[in-house]
Amino acid sequence: MTFNEGARMDSGRVSVGGGGGGGLGGKFAMGGGAGGLIVLVLALLLGGDPGSLLGGLSGTTDSAGQNSGAGLAGCETGADANRDVNCRVVFTAGSLDSVWQQELGKQTGTAYVPPEVVLFSGSVNTGCGNATSEVGPFYCPADSTAYFDTSFFQLLVDRFGSSGGPLAQEYVVAHEFGHHIQNQLGDIGRAQADPRGADSAAVRTELQADCYAGVWAHYADTLPGPDGGPPFLNTLTDTDIDDALSAASSVGDDRIQQSAGARVNPEGWTHGSSEQRQKWFATGYRTGQVQACDTYSARDLNNPPALR
């Protein structure tokens, strides 16, 4: 178990949207994304037809489900989060809010504004266009919202070989919140200027989001929750961290290319290698410092300065 069973929060923090593909946590449709569609989303945000481009990729139409805005019932305590994957997203969002509320302003001078979080199944309308579960979890800068179909977590295990441990799932949520932090700090648009390649700004953007996920993990089991309550997470163990590193590794570009039966081609990378994703998560986790996550200035993405 990862969450402190005595931790409590308002389950209305996360809303439910979309429809057309079974219940939440249902079968995942194989396809496009793994670990976020930030480059595509940026392309839609900065130009083009979001509905036709995203819909064309994922097979959506204008009939994709609208967000209901309703909260997710039955997710009130840490015990709920330990037993239910959808509640785990709710409590991970609460933990991320707690950490970034206390650390972002302190470290950067920018006050944290929480993103919206939507759980969906099948398809969903977003500020960046329509999407289906095939695209995987993603963050849309246009509406400052992170979107999750939790059946993706099983895909990570079945197709990409990730651990199925709780922190592997929580890492995915923390990564998408990392893109929100980039949005707040004005860095997220940098990916669009250089969208592909082993040393590209797109890769640096994804690795920075991994690093921000590590920053969250650094504080998640020590900083108090809302109103001075206990931390959301119990003390993280080596096994917990290994779970997160496993998830980071499983969505490396080299691993994804290999799983598709293709040769490893760094020229097509948009997220970074498995090793790089693990190292940048570890950078954030060991330092707890936003400044240590400056992937854009790193001369060697294989060797983060903070790990030398």
Secondary structure, DSSP 8 states (H G I E B T S, - for coil): --B-TT-B--GGGSEEE-BSSSSTT------S-SS--HHHHHHHHHSS-HHHHHHHHHT--TT---EEEEE-TT--BHHHHHH-HHHHHHHHHHHHHHHHHHHHHHHHS------EEEEESSEEEETTEEEEGGG-SEEETTTTEEEE-TTHHHHHHHTT----SHHHHHHHHHHHHHHHHHHHHT-TTHHHHS-SSTTSHHHHHHHHHHHHHHHHHHHHTTS--GGG---SB----HHHHHHHHHHHHHT-HHHHHHHTT----GGG-SS--HHHHHHHHHHHHHH--GGGG-GGG-S-TTS-GGG-
